[in-house]
Amino acid sequence: MSEKPTFAVIADRAGVQLTLYVEGDVDAHTAPQLLDAFERSVAQPADRVWVDLAAVTFIDSSGLVALQQMHQATTDAGATFKIADLSHTVDRILRLTGLDAVIPTYRQTASA
């Protein structure tokens, strides 16, 4: 059995844009950490919030709900929310659930 990836969220600000880089599994255990990192980061408002999921290895329904909540909070504040990049696994799940039709995505990787 392989070792579970480390979960991490790194916030990066460039002017009015906030990018959250997420790594590892986003599940019932880590989704609250993602939401907490988001809430701390948007304490200083941003016009654009991008979430980079290229290094996410797994996402479950808790992670999808967290993304929906982040999207809703951002758009309610008058800002734009986008998934900046996503792993093949996350891309597949977003397409299967239809969440890719709700949350704008920008696919940087050639495989997506």
C-alpha positions, 0 to 999 in steps of 0.5 A: 500500500502506498503512502497517502499524499500530504495535503497542502494549500498554498495561497499566492497573491498577485495584485487583485488575484488570489491563487490557491494551489492545492495538493493531495487528497481533498476528502472529508478530512481535508475539505475543512482545511481547504475551506479554512485556507480559503476563508483566511485568504479572502479576509483580504478581498480579491477580484479573482480567486483561482484554485489550482487543482493540478496536484490533487490526486483524489476528490470526494463529495466533501471536496466538491461541496467545498469547491461549490461553497468557495465558488458561491462565496466568491461570486456573492462577493462580486468576484470571479472564481475559476479552477485554474488547472486540474488533474485528470482525476479531478477533471473526470469527476467534475465532468461526471458530476456536472460541476464543470458546468457550474464552476468555470475551469481553465485547463492548462494541461495538454492531457485535459 
